[in-house]
């Protein structure tokens, strides 16, 4: 039942956008790793791609990622709302990498105790144009964020603040610090993002665009430290195209 309600809601939103004036956007990135909330999801030659439709303040689309040897595969659906300062999104995330230790063979399985997917509810608020601090709260509201007995969701959450510490022309440096925890850990220390609650992401993100014969090529360098899990990662990325 949950599966059909989600598909129906997504179809209504995307269908409504297709009947009115809308814009379609897409982008493709190549990376040496896929980093997310203090974690290195995968490493190697990685591609990530996005296609979405915008209609006024609403949008919906698909995001996919994978690597050259096929050991990492991910396909996500998402819907969102945005205005000048606020962004709200719901992501339906399905990582079906071959060596996953959870159900990675049933895309349409929406049983909370069996599914290999999870729903990630995201929010971002920018204080103002003059003080562009981004405050974000994100919670896993459904899926494979379960306690060890598989009797309930932990509702793992990740909150962060992000600020542009340097910006000049087409060069920008952003700092981010994030804290992961579980709203319903049932006496267990770990959450979806780390082995225990704490500051599991400290990031420095550098982005710059180069123009070659009129073609704009954005590149990125991302250093990410995870004090809780005692590791660190460095990501390089280049955007192959966007529209």
C-alpha positions, 0 to 999 in steps of 0.5 A: 500500500505504501508503495502505491501511495508513493508512486501515485503521489510522485506521478501526480506531481510530475504529471501536473508539472508536465501539463503546465509550463515547466523546465527540465534540467540535467547534469552529469559529474565524474568523481574519484569517490562519492562522499555523503554525511561523513561516509565514503559511499564508494570509490573509484571512477564514479559517475553521478547524474541527475534529471529533474523537472521544475514547476514554479516552486516545486520539482521532482526527478531522478538521481543515479550513481555508479562506478566503472567496475559495477561494484556501486549502483544507486538509483533515487527518486525525489520531490521537493519544494523551494523558495528564496530561503527554504528547501524541503525534499523527500528522497527515495534512496535505493543503493543496489550495489552487488555486495550490499548486506541488505535486500538489494534485489527488490526495488519495489519492496516497501516493507519497512522490515525487509526493504533495501531502500530508505526515505530521507527527509531533507530541509535547508534554510538560508538565513539571508542574502547578507548572511548566507549561512545554511542550516539543515536538518535531515532525517531517515524516516523510513526503510533500512535504518533499523535497530538490531532486532529489526523492530523499529526505525531509529530515525537517524538524523544529520544536522549541519551548518554550511557557510561560504568562507571565501568567494571571488568571481568563479572561485568559492570555498565553503565550510561545513560541520555536521552532527549525526545522531538517532532520535530513537536509538533504543539503547544502541550507540550507532546511527545510520551515519556513524558508530555513535552520535557526534560530529561526523562531518567536517568539510572544506569544499572548493569549487571553481569553473574554467572556460575552454573555447566557450565551454564552462567546466566546473571542478570541485575539491572536497576534503571531508573529516569524520572524527567519530569514525576516525577517517578522512577522504578527499574527492575530486570532481568535474561536471561533464555537462549541465542544462 
